[in-house]
Amino acid sequence: MTCKKTAYWLQLYIDGRLDPARHTRVERHLAACPTCRRELALLECVGTVAGERALIAEPADLTQRVLDRVAAYEAHRTARAQDWLAGAAGRAANWRTVALALVVLVALALLQPGNAAAFTDTLSRHLESAYILLLTPGPDSISWGVWGAGGLVAGALTIWLARADASSGVRRAISQRLPQLW
């Protein structure tokens, strides 16, 4: 048996919790190794000194203080969540208002006499030519640049949103595990 393995089993040896086969192997190693005998003597000394010490009594109100801190933390976390939800509802209401205003403006523009026909005619001509250009690009066509730029913008936007979401997730995880820091 090596010193490393013996050091691993010494505390169980002192406590008398080793099985007979390991107990015999540890005793054989201790008989031959002065370093491990010194380690055993040190552990026995520490056990003796620790056994002589009186246990420190916990304060009578320790449980209540811990429960109070947990309750205060939960109340703070709930209040923060409610504040965030209230802000999110306000932000969503602002976006709904803007979207509704845009829909009303487009509808008013299309309802003017003659505007609807001109709008749909122009839109259909431009969409058809853009559709043909983007789906059948030639070797010197600008549509390759449009596809490339669109891919770069989509990739950058995806990375930016994922990074923002990940960093907020990390902040949330840290704040849940270490509430006493902030």
N, C-alpha and C positions, 0 to 999 in steps of 0.2 A: 504494500500500500504506500502511496506517495504522501508527502507532507500536506499537499494541497487537499487530497481526499480526507486525510485525518483531520485537518483543521475544519473541514466541512462537518464532520461527525462528532467533534469534541463536545459541543453543548449537549447533544443527545446522550453522549457517553456519561457526562456528569449527572444528567437527570435520570439515568438508568432506563432510558427508553429505546436503546438499541436492541435489535434482534441478536440472538446469541452468536450467529456467524460473524456479523460485523463487529460485535463487542470483542470477540477473540482477535480479529484482525487488527483492531485499534490498539488493543493491549500489546500485541506483538510489536507493532510499530512504535508504541510509546517506550517499550523496553529497549529498543535500539536507537531511538532518536532523541537527543538531549534538547533540541529546539522545540519539538512538540511537547516534551515534558514541561518545559518552561511555559509554553502557551497554556497547557492544562493547569499548571499552578496559578497562573495569572487569572484564568477564568474562574477557578475555585475561589481565589481571593476576592474577586469582584462579586461573586455570588454570596460570599459570607458577609461582606460589607453591605451589600444591598439588602440582605435579609435582616440586618440589624437596624436599619432605618425605619422610622415610623412613617406610616402613610399620611399624606397631607389630606385633611378633610376638605371636601369641596364646599363652597359657600351654599347656604341653604336656599338662596334664591337663584342659583345658577340656571336651573332648568327654565324658570320663568323669564330670566333675562334673555336666554337664547331664543325662546319662543317669541318674545317681544320683538327682538331684532328681525326674526324671520317674518313676522307679521308686518313690521314697518317696511321691510324690503318689498314684500308682495304688494302692499298698498301703493308704494312708490311706483313699482313696475306697472300695476294696473292703471294708475293715473297717467303715466307716460303713454301707455297703449291707447287709452281713451283720448288723450290729447292728439295723438297721431291720427287716430281714426276721424276725429272731428276736423282736423286739417285736411285729411284726404278727401273727406266729403265736400269740403269747401272748394278744394282744387278741382274735383270732378264737376261740381256745379259750375265753376268758371268755364271749363272746357265745353260743357254742354251748352252754356249760353253762347259761346263763340260759334260753335257748330250750328246751333239753331239760327243765329244771325246770318251766317253764310248761306244756309239753305234758303232762308227767306229772301235774301238779296238775289240769289240765282233765280229763284222762282219768279220774283218781280221782274227781273230782266227778261226772262223767257216769256212772260205773259204779255209784254208790250206787243202791239200789233206789228207783225212782220219780223220781230226779233227771233221768234222761235224757229221759223223756217230758215232764216239766215244762219242762226247758230248751229242747227243740226246739219245744214249743208256744209258749212265750213268745217265742223267737227268731223263729219264723215270723210271729207276729202283729205284732211290732214291725218286722221287716224289710219286711213287706207294706205296712204303713201308712207307713213312711218312704219306701219306693219310690214309692208313689202321691203322697205329699206333694212329694217332690223332682222328680218327672217331670211333675206337673200343678199347678204353683203358680198360685194365684189372685192377683188384684191386691193383696190385703192380706195375703198369706201370708208367713210367716216364712222360708219356704224360699228366697226371694230373698236374704235376709240370710245364710243358710247357704251358698248358692252364692257370694255375694260374699266372705264371710269365707274360705271355702275357697280361692278364687282368689287372694286377697291373701296368705294363708299360703303357698300353693304358690309364688307369685311371689317372695315374700321369701326362702323357703327356697332356691329355685333361684338367686337372685342371691347369697345368702350362700355357698352351696356353690361357685358358679362363681368368686366373688371369692377364696375361700380356695384353690381349686385354681390360679387364675391367679397369686396372689401366691407360692405355693410353687413354681410353674413359673418365675417370674421369679427367685426366690432360687436355684433350682437352676441356671438358666442363668448367673447372675452367678458363682456359686461354681465352675462349670466353666470359665468364661473368666478369672477372676481368683483362682486358688487361692492365690496368695501373700498375699492380704489376710487370710485366716482359716484 
